[in-house]
Amino acid sequence: MSLFGISSVELVVILVVTVLVLGPSGFAEALRGFRRGVETFRAWSGRLREESSREPLGLDGVDLSALDLRQYDPREIVRRTVREEINAWMQVTDVTRAGSPPRSGNGSAAADPKDAG
């Protein structure tokens, strides 16, 4: 048998050395303290199990069957956002083009004194 990597022979040696160091009454007191610690740990563990088994965040009675998680797909969210940004940019550039005179030439920038400053 191995408990925490300690064989049964090693455990007996540890107990004998503990009894020799603490004495019989000190060893009995140490066992009582160990027992109190184990009982405290069990009580804490039981409370933790009880609390974790409850429904989180008060969602008792909430029907999640109608929830469609596909609408929260990150790829679709990015596509939708990029599409909205491109449409907004296109609207702004269309308004800007409608208010400015058309450029002349073959697509190269004309030397305009207003642009030089």
C-alpha positions, -999 to 999 in steps of 0.1 A, spaced: 0 0 0 13 35 -9 -1 66 6 13 98 -9 43 78 -21 50 65 14 50 27 19 34 11 49 68 4 64 78 40 61 45 51 77 51 28 107 86 42 112 72 78 110 45 70 136 71 54 160 94 84 157 65 107 163 55 88 194 91 89 207 94 126 200 60 138 213 55 112 240 22 93 245 2 123 257 16 146 231 9 120 204 -27 117 216 -31 155 215 -16 156 180 -41 129 168 -70 149 183 -58 180 164 -54 160 132 -90 147 137 -103 182 142 -85 193 110 -99 164 90 -135 172 103 -131 208 94 -119 199 60 -148 175 55 -173 202 65 -158 227 42 -157 202 14 -194 193 20 -204 230 19 -184 235 -13 -201 205 -30 -235 217 -19 -229 252 -32 -215 240 -65 -245 217 -71 -269 246 -70 -280 263 -102 -255 291 -110 -266 328 -113 -302 321 -104 -311 306 -138 -338 284 -123 -366 280 -148 -349 298 -177 -356 280 -210 -324 280 -230 -337 257 -258 -345 287 -280 -310 301 -277 -292 300 -310 -255 301 -304 -247 304 -341 -254 341 -339 -224 344 -316 -199 328 -341 -168 350 -340 -162 347 -377 -197 359 -385 -194 388 -361 -162 399 -378 -177 396 -413 -208 416 -402 -186 443 -386 -163 446 -416 -193 447 -439 -208 475 -419 -175 494 -418 -171 491 -456 -207 502 -462 -202 532 -439 -169 541 -456 -185 538 -490 -213 561 -480 -189 587 -467 -168 586 -499 -199 588 -520 -210 619 -501 -175 634 -504 -173 627 -542 -207 642 -547 -196 674 -531 -162 678 -548 -154 685 -584 -143 656 -606 -106 651 -610 -91 658 -644 -64 639 -662 -55 602 -664 -57 594 -627 -25 613 -616 -28 640 -590 -31 674 -605 -9 702 -591 -35 721 -571 -23 751 -551 -47 742 -523 -33 707 -519 3 720 -517 -2 738 -484 
